[in-house]
Amino acid sequence: MGPLIPNGVIPIEWDSIIAILIGIVFGFVLEASGFSSSRKLAGVFYGYDFAVLKVFFTAAVVSLIGLYYMDYLGYLDITQLYVHPLYLWGAIIGGIIMGAGFVAGGFCPGTSLCAVAIGKIDAFVYVGGIMVGVFIFSELFPILEPIYDGYFYGNITLQDSLGINPYWAVFIFSIIAIVAFVISDIVRKKQKKIFY
């Protein structure tokens, strides 16, 4: 059990350089896919473009299946992967704020930086708003801390909370993705008839 690249093969000094290279490639792929366009990104909320939903749902499903398959083959130990702790109220409120910002601005934080890199003015405004929001949150943190730390559930996963076998969770999540793809195609076709 262990990492796909054993310790010592790549010196630890290269970690930051590799992270930067991965970031550059990721940004290039986002831009090449058109994900630096606020119209394309917001299209999922208005029902005329579901590329974002399909790409990120596909990435999640492929990653999930790949991780559990590598665990099954013995290449990695799934129990050793880091699971971010769940603070329920922080997750709910943060999700609402980010969702509202996504709908209003047409960017998520990652795609906004991609759009800034190619000089889009709306992205500069959006990133400026993120910075203002971060500043306000940090200044109000002593007041907001009880909400931020509220309802701590630990490093829990969906299958832990539902009490089901992880392989069933992978199967159910894959079915949900397929259903989401079919429904999004139906909605997009209906929207196309309305607008064209």
Protein Blocks (a to p, Z undefined) as FASTA:
>chain_A
ZZfbdghjacfklmmmmmmmmmmmmmmmmmmnopabfklmmmmmnopacklmmmmmmmmm
mmmmmmmmmmmnopacfklpccddddfklmmmmmmmmmmmmmmnopafklmmmmmmnopa
klmmmmmmmmmmmmmmmmmmmmmmmmmmgoiebjadfklmnopafklmmmmmmmmmmmmm
mmmmmmmmmmmmmmZZ
